[in-house]
Amino acid sequence: MAKAYRTFAEFWPHYLREHARPTTRALHYIGTALVIAVALIAVVSGSWWLLLAMPLAGYFFAWIAHFTVERNRPATFTYPLWSLAADFRMFAFWITGRLGPELERAGVNRTRDS
């Protein structure tokens, strides 16, 4: 049986281990960047219906990564809100160049992608 996480702090290392492969993380970054872009375009253009595309933009790339690269079950199925928060946190750490130490603390070998 899978471990039940009670706090986001407990969940975060698990989330990183579920995103161990660089290709998985890269596909997540594409999806997250698209979500941000769609949100900005919707706000700037006033085309609020574009907000409906946000889940598709984000989940499409993430789920491809999990089912074809990582070959695991997306964390969003069990922890939807923590998974969403962790995705944006992982993206922020990556964009600011601070993801490496987080991966190391979680026990992720950053070069593994086979």
SELO-838876 format. One line per field, with one value per residue: residue in one letter; x, y, z of N, C-alpha, C in turn. Coordinates in steps of 0.1 Angstrom, whole numbers, plus 2048, in hexadecimal, padded with zeros to 3 digits. Layout:
N
rest = [A  ...]
n.c1 = [X  ...]
n.c2 = [Y  ...]
n.c3 = [Z  ...]
ca.c1 = [X  ...]
ca.c2 = [Y  ...]
ca.c3 = [Z  ...]
c.c1 = [X  ...]
c.c2 = [Y  ...]
c.c3 = [Z  ...]
***
This chain:
114
rest = [M  A  K  A  Y  R  T  F  A  E  F  W  P  H  Y  L  R  E  H  A  R  P  T  T  R  A  L  H  Y  I  G  T  A  L  V  I  A  V  A  L  I  A  V  V  S  G  S  W  W  L  L  L  A  M  P  L  A  G  Y  F  F  A  W  I  A  H  F  T  V  E  R  N  R  P  A  T  F  T  Y  P  L  W  S  L  A  A  D  F  R  M  F  A  F  W  I  T  G  R  L  G  P  E  L  E  R  A  G  V  N  R  T  R  D  S]
n.c1 = [808  805  816  806  805  807  80D  817  832  83C  833  840  85C  855  846  85B  86B  859  85C  875  884  895  888  86D  86A  86F  85A  845  84D  848  82C  824  82E  81E  805  808  80D  7F4  7E3  7EC  7E8  7CC  7C4  7CF  7C3  7A9  79A  78B  782  797  7A3  799  7A9  7C0  7C2  7C4  7DC  7EF  7EC  7EE  80A  816  80A  810  82B  82C  81F  82E  849  853  843  831  816  804  808  7F4  7DC  7D8  7E0  7D4  7D4  7EC  7FD  7FA  804  81E  827  829  83B  852  857  85D  874  884  885  893  8AB  8AF  8A7  8B7  8C4  8AC  8A4  8B9  8B6  89F  8A7  8AB  8BB  8C9  8D1  8C6  8B4  8AC]
n.c2 = [7F4  817  832  848  86B  885  89F  8BB  8BF  8A5  899  8A6  89C  882  889  894  87D  86E  87B  876  873  887  88D  889  89F  8B4  8B2  8B9  8D3  8DF  8DD  8EB  905  90A  90B  922  935  933  93D  957  961  95F  971  98A  98D  98B  976  960  946  938  92F  916  905  902  8EB  8D6  8DD  8DB  8C1  8B0  8AE  8A6  88D  87E  87C  86D  855  84B  851  852  83E  83A  840  85E  876  887  879  86F  883  89E  8BB  8C0  8B6  8C7  8DF  8D7  8D3  8ED  8F7  8E7  8F0  90B  908  8FD  911  924  919  909  8EF  8D8  8D3  8CC  8B5  8A4  8A3  894  87D  877  86D  882  87E  868  859  844]
n.c3 = [800  7F9  808  81E  81C  833  835  820  820  825  80E  7F9  7F4  7EB  7D4  7C4  7C1  7B1  79A  78F  777  75F  747  74D  75F  74E  73B  74D  753  73A  738  74F  74A  733  73F  74F  73B  72C  740  743  729  728  73C  733  71A  720  71A  729  726  71E  734  739  72B  73A  74D  73A  72C  740  74C  736  72C  744  74A  734  739  751  74A  734  737  753  75C  771  788  786  7A0  7A5  7A4  7BD  7CF  7C8  7CC  7DB  7C8  7B3  7BF  7C4  7AA  7A0  7B3  7AE  794  799  7A9  796  781  78F  794  7AA  7AE  7AE  7C9  7D7  7CA  7D0  7EC  7ED  7E4  7C9  7AC  796  77C  771  757  749]
ca.c1 = [800  80D  817  7FD  80C  7FE  811  81D  841  83E  82F  849  866  84E  843  867  86F  850  860  883  88A  895  87E  860  869  86F  84C  83E  850  841  81E  822  830  812  7FA  80B  80B  7E6  7DD  7F0  7E1  7BE  7C2  7D3  7BA  79B  794  78A  77F  7A4  7A7  795  7B4  7CB  7C4  7C9  7EA  7F8  7EC  7F2  818  819  805  819  838  82A  81B  838  857  855  83C  82A  809  805  805  7E8  7D1  7D7  7E1  7D3  7D8  7FA  804  7FA  80D  82B  82B  82D  847  85D  859  863  881  88C  887  89C  8B7  8B0  8A1  8C1  8C5  8A0  8A4  8C3  8B0  895  8AE  8AA  8C7  8C5  8D5  8BE  8A9  8AC]
ca.c2 = [800  823  83A  854  877  88E  8AD  8BE  8BD  897  896  8AC  893  878  88F  895  870  86A  883  874  874  894  88E  88B  8AC  8BD  8B3  8C0  8E1  8E4  8DE  8F6  911  90C  910  930  93D  934  946  965  965  961  97E  995  98E  98B  969  958  939  931  929  908  8FE  900  8DD  8CE  8E1  8D6  8B3  8A8  8AB  89F  880  877  879  863  848  846  853  84E  831  839  846  86C  879  88F  870  86D  88F  8A8  8C9  8C0  8B3  8D4  8E8  8D1  8D5  8FB  8F8  8E1  8F9  917  904  8FA  91D  92C  912  904  8E2  8CE  8CF  8C6  8A8  89D  8A0  88A  870  876  86D  88B  87A  85C  85B  838]
ca.c3 = [800  7F8  814  81E  821  83C  833  814  822  823  801  7F0  7EF  7E3  7C7  7BD  7BD  7A6  78E  78F  76A  75A  73C  754  764  742  736  757  751  72E  73C  759  742  72B  749  753  72F  72A  74A  740  71D  72C  744  72A  70F  725  715  735  722  71C  741  738  725  744  751  72F  729  74B  74E  72A  72C  750  74A  72A  740  75B  744  72A  73B  761  75E  77E  789  78A  7AE  7A5  7A6  7CB  7D6  7BD  7D0  7DE  7BB  7AB  7C6  7C2  79D  79F  7BB  7A6  788  79E  7AD  789  77A  797  795  7B7  7AF  7B1  7D7  7DB  7C4  7D8  7F9  7EB  7E0  7BA  7A4  78C  76E  76D  74D  740]
c.c1 = [809  80C  80D  805  802  801  817  82D  844  83C  83A  855  861  84C  850  86C  866  853  86F  88A  88A  88B  870  85F  868  861  843  840  849  832  81B  824  824  807  7FC  808  7FC  7DF  7E0  7E8  7D2  7BB  7C5  7C8  7AB  793  794  788  78C  7A9  7A3  7A0  7C0  7CD  7CA  7D8  7F3  7F8  7F0  801  81C  815  80D  826  836  827  826  846  85A  84E  837  81D  80A  801  7F8  7DB  7CE  7D7  7E0  7D7  7E7  802  805  804  81B  830  830  83A  853  860  861  872  88A  88F  892  8A9  8BA  8AA  8AB  8C2  8B8  89F  8AE  8BD  8A6  89A  8AD  8B7  8C4  8C8  8CE  8B3  8A9  8A0]
c.c2 = [80C  82B  846  860  880  89C  8AF  8BC  8AE  893  89A  8A3  887  87D  890  887  86A  871  882  876  882  897  890  89A  8B6  8BE  8BA  8CF  8E7  8E6  8EA  904  914  911  91E  939  93E  93D  954  96A  968  96E  98A  997  98F  97F  95F  949  931  92A  91A  8FF  8FB  8F2  8D4  8D1  8DB  8C7  8AB  8A4  8A3  890  878  873  86D  855  843  847  84D  840  82F  840  854  86E  881  886  86E  87A  89B  8B6  8CA  8BE  8C0  8DE  8E4  8D4  8E4  8FE  8F3  8EA  906  914  902  908  926  925  90B  8F6  8D7  8C9  8C8  8B8  89F  899  895  87D  86D  877  876  887  86E  85F  84F  82F]
c.c3 = [800  805  813  824  828  83A  825  815  821  815  7F7  7EB  7E7  7D5  7BE  7B8  7B1  799  78D  782  765  74F  742  759  759  73D  740  755  745  732  746  752  73A  734  74C  747  72B  733  747  734  720  733  73B  71F  713  720  720  731  720  729  741  732  72F  749  746  72C  734  74C  742  72A  739  74F  73F  731  74A  754  73A  72F  749  763  76C  77E  78E  799  7AF  7A7  7B5  7D3  7CC  7C1  7D3  7D1  7B3  7B2  7C4  7B4  79B  7A8  7B4  79A  78E  7A3  7A0  783  782  799  7A2  7B9  7B3  7C0  7DC  7D6  7CD  7E6  7F8  7E6  7D1  7B4  797  77E  769  763  744  743]
***
